[in-house]
Amino acid sequence: MTGGLTPSADPILSLRSPATVMDLERLGSFSPTRLSFSRRLTRLMRDQAWHVHCVQFDLDEQGHGAAIYRLLTPTGRYHVVVFSQYLEDARRTDRVIADAWDLTFGLVEGEVDPALMEALAANVPLQEAGRQHPRLLVISRANKSQRNFEAFVSALATGRQPDSAYLNEAGYLYRTTAVYGNGKFGIADYDRLKQSPDFYQPFLAQMAAVYVLREFSAQQVEHIAVARGAERSVSLDPDIRRYLGIGNSTGLGMAPFLINHPQLISQWILVRERALAEACAQLPDDSSRERMLALCRRATAYLAETSVEDEQQRLRNRQAHDELVGVIAWLEQVPLERSLWQELLEWTHTHLSLETQELVNSLLIELYPEQVDALNDGMGAEENLDLTPDMPLIQLKQILETHFDWAIEADYDKEDARFWFWYQSAEKEEPRLGIRGEEVGEEKELALAIGPTAQRVYRDLVEVLDKQPRGLTIDLLMDYPGHMAAIRRIQTMATTVYGEIRANLWHREMKPMHLLRAKLSFLGAHRFDPRGDRWVRVTFFQGAPTLKDYDDVSANPLLFDDWSFPAAPSAHSTGLVE
Amino acid sequence: MKVSLNELQSVCRKAFVGMGFTAGHADDAAAMVAWMQSYGLDGLKELSEGLECVVASATSDRPQVIYQDADLAVVDGQKKSVLSSGNLAMELAFAKARVRGLAVIKIRHCRQRQLIMGYLSRLADRGMNVTAFWRHSQSPLTEQVVGFPARSSVPSIRVYELADTPDEDVPNDGITIVMANHVDLLPTVRSQDEYKLLAKHDESDLLAARHQALEEGITVNPEVWQQLKTFAAQTLVEASALSRSGAGPAE
């Protein structure tokens, strides 16, 4: 547990320091915020009056077949195409090495005519093994939560509502196992999406496709229930339908993204920290304190209801729950001073776990949408790691000592400090971790550990500088051409506010799970449920508005904007209690 | 077959690493090929036709400087591909131009010179005005001049044939590049000698090609693609029961 509200690089706002924020364990404690891409999407859909509806639903009685949903935005026309098929239980795996799934789907730009539909039907179900169409913006696949799926169909077919408690463990009927964008397997490049008025922000297209899949999943269980129960069957209760999310199963494959996109990650962190600083800079009043208390109570209820398999995470959730109860008591007792939010931050940083600290930060950001939402547009980044070959070596040395002190001062010779190596397997190029000196493949190691690389550059730089005190970066590179990638990265990242994730990715105690959670929080994932330290299941869009809500002009505006940390619908509201 | 730009760059990068390029040089070489291909300038054809040379060049990542002073450098390309050390030679000139306002670099005896355009585009993007010149063959004598204005990602390219062949036997296997920090160096063909314009690529043509590549994907020769995938596969580690556990527990 580290504190550290230090002076900021920002002239107006007090940002937390990179040393505090870029600590891997802290990043691995992040919760989603209103800036997360899933939240951004549901607001955007309302603000721009997107019209999303099903235009084709050709499923048999088992729910197998194809469906098409049309998305109309003020400037664009898109379709989500879903293919559902029978899958033997033995073939169902969430691992990237799978070759078949319960369903596959994609987000297409423009119309889907018969010729395109034929091409999609031939390739989308194959995923990596297919050659995908360049008008596809996203492709993905998903497997059923068999327990939830069967429970939902059985209940609806017999005229009952399913028990929403099923969704406390796994908040979904389907979980995606990879959601691909940016040119994968022939689909559209992100460079093209950058020109799109709808999907120029990273991951917004992926989120839109996943959101539509959630709608399909509800429609599909209702369809199967009708086929099974005929007139006895009922539709899903609207509250349960809102409480139904879409799962995602993520493994190590996500980890390299965070290392290979340092400017983007640094920018996401900066926007989140600016939002937090903006929130803390606002004058609290009775109304904002009441709102904060309400958010804390809802998050407490969410944590109490959340059931995860992983013992460590269960303990973390329990601790966060108990600490949040303490936060509520603190907020109820302290006088309403101008510096209330700053004091709250100081107090949580001093007394509470990282998990609770970052949860409270997420809730604080929630309080001030007017100040925070304007920052959402800054979540993208031009990613160019540029060299400055004329930079004097003495300046490069200072940069390393200032921004990479955590890296150059570490001891990478210790056995524990160089325990893991990262590599890509021949099996679908899946990233994996191997034990150095024990497992094969070390010579093909992926260069993901920035710390040791920065240290090597520093040592060679000191040597060259000794001989050439007025030397330039190009002089170092002419002696050590292999440092090209590292120096380019060091020079570029030194110009960002938050820089690199500060961790030795070789270290025996390094938890890849922290990398996964950091990214998933920005996407908007709830119900973080790790399976070991390299595999996690999460839920998206649980509590989010449904398509029906968007069609309802009298719907409460909060439905579209205030759905994080959702509590289960009460039995009364869903008709479970007679 | 059609591939995306990101796919092309990613497979090229892995292929170069598989051949033995260091990470930074593989990044740059892949970006050079992908840039050429995305602007309709046949980077993959240039790559595949000289693939043996590229493989032989993989570990030659350090330019051999024959002469340099504050404004000028002459580098021996050692008959290697510009993909292997062309990036560093360009950075050397870039550093000089930033300090001195203008710099000239000559790379002698190099291969696959067209591909250097992919790197020059990056220098232009970083604010440098760049012009490159080279001769293709002796008979008929053709010359190519490529100019990037600062902050532009697309060049102006002219290829022309000269009617009169000069009486000299120095091989045409070098490139001369001029970089200027503050002055446009765009090529305009003005010659008293008789010449025939063979190719002219302007900004609009190149941007249209780029747009088409992003809209429709990039056409690649399946055999070349397979060759690249084979090199890329050399970066992968064979799977085993032990390695499968390296991705986390099975469900």
Chai-1 contact restraints between the chains, C-beta under 6 A:
chainA,res_idxA,chainB,res_idxB,connection_type,confidence,min_distance_angstrom,max_distance_angstrom,comment,restraint_id
A,P134,B,E216,contact,1.0,0.0,6.0,A-B,restraint_1
A,P134,B,G217,contact,1.0,0.0,6.0,A-B,restraint_2
A,N182,B,N6,contact,1.0,0.0,6.0,A-B,restraint_3
A,G183,B,S4,contact,1.0,0.0,6.0,A-B,restraint_4
A,G183,B,N6,contact,1.0,0.0,6.0,A-B,restraint_5
A,G183,B,E7,contact,1.0,0.0,6.0,A-B,restraint_6
A,G186,B,K2,contact,1.0,0.0,6.0,A-B,restraint_7
A,G186,B,V3,contact,1.0,0.0,6.0,A-B,restraint_8
A,G186,B,S4,contact,1.0,0.0,6.0,A-B,restraint_9
A,D189,B,S4,contact,1.0,0.0,6.0,A-B,restraint_10
A,D189,B,L5,contact,1.0,0.0,6.0,A-B,restraint_11
A,D189,B,N6,contact,1.0,0.0,6.0,A-B,restraint_12
A,D189,B,L214,contact,1.0,0.0,6.0,A-B,restraint_13
A,D191,B,L214,contact,1.0,0.0,6.0,A-B,restraint_14
A,R192,B,L214,contact,1.0,0.0,6.0,A-B,restraint_15
A,G251,B,A247,contact,1.0,0.0,6.0,A-B,restraint_16
A,G251,B,G248,contact,1.0,0.0,6.0,A-B,restraint_17
A,L252,B,A247,contact,1.0,0.0,6.0,A-B,restraint_18
A,D386,B,R126,contact,1.0,0.0,6.0,A-B,restraint_19
A,L387,B,E91,contact,1.0,0.0,6.0,A-B,restraint_20
A,P389,B,E91,contact,1.0,0.0,6.0,A-B,restraint_21
A,P389,B,F94,contact,1.0,0.0,6.0,A-B,restraint_22
A,P389,B,A95,contact,1.0,0.0,6.0,A-B,restraint_23
A,D390,B,A95,contact,1.0,0.0,6.0,A-B,restraint_24
A,D390,B,R98,contact,1.0,0.0,6.0,A-B,restraint_25
A,D390,B,V99,contact,1.0,0.0,6.0,A-B,restraint_26
A,Y423,B,V237,contact,1.0,0.0,6.0,A-B,restraint_27
A,Q424,B,L236,contact,1.0,0.0,6.0,A-B,restraint_28
A,S425,B,V237,contact,1.0,0.0,6.0,A-B,restraint_29
A,S425,B,A239,contact,1.0,0.0,6.0,A-B,restraint_30
A,S425,B,S243,contact,1.0,0.0,6.0,A-B,restraint_31
A,A426,B,L236,contact,1.0,0.0,6.0,A-B,restraint_32
A,A426,B,E238,contact,1.0,0.0,6.0,A-B,restraint_33
A,A426,B,A239,contact,1.0,0.0,6.0,A-B,restraint_34
A,E427,B,A239,contact,1.0,0.0,6.0,A-B,restraint_35
A,E430,B,A247,contact,1.0,0.0,6.0,A-B,restraint_36
A,R432,B,S243,contact,1.0,0.0,6.0,A-B,restraint_37
A,R432,B,G246,contact,1.0,0.0,6.0,A-B,restraint_38
A,R432,B,A247,contact,1.0,0.0,6.0,A-B,restraint_39
A,L433,B,G246,contact,1.0,0.0,6.0,A-B,restraint_40
A,G434,B,G246,contact,1.0,0.0,6.0,A-B,restraint_41
A,G441,B,V237,contact,1.0,0.0,6.0,A-B,restraint_42
A,K444,B,T235,contact,1.0,0.0,6.0,A-B,restraint_43
A,K444,B,V237,contact,1.0,0.0,6.0,A-B,restraint_44
A,A447,B,A23,contact,1.0,0.0,6.0,A-B,restraint_45
A,L472,B,A95,contact,1.0,0.0,6.0,A-B,restraint_46
A,I474,B,E91,contact,1.0,0.0,6.0,A-B,restraint_47
A,I474,B,L92,contact,1.0,0.0,6.0,A-B,restraint_48
A,I474,B,A95,contact,1.0,0.0,6.0,A-B,restraint_49
A,P481,B,D61,contact,1.0,0.0,6.0,A-B,restraint_50
A,P481,B,R62,contact,1.0,0.0,6.0,A-B,restraint_51
A,P481,B,L88,contact,1.0,0.0,6.0,A-B,restraint_52
A,G482,B,T22,contact,1.0,0.0,6.0,A-B,restraint_53
A,M484,B,G24,contact,1.0,0.0,6.0,A-B,restraint_54
A,A485,B,A23,contact,1.0,0.0,6.0,A-B,restraint_55
A,A485,B,G24,contact,1.0,0.0,6.0,A-B,restraint_56
A,A485,B,D27,contact,1.0,0.0,6.0,A-B,restraint_57
A,G532,B,G248,contact,1.0,0.0,6.0,A-B,restraint_58
A,G532,B,P249,contact,1.0,0.0,6.0,A-B,restraint_59
A,R534,B,G248,contact,1.0,0.0,6.0,A-B,restraint_60
A,W535,B,G248,contact,1.0,0.0,6.0,A-B,restraint_61
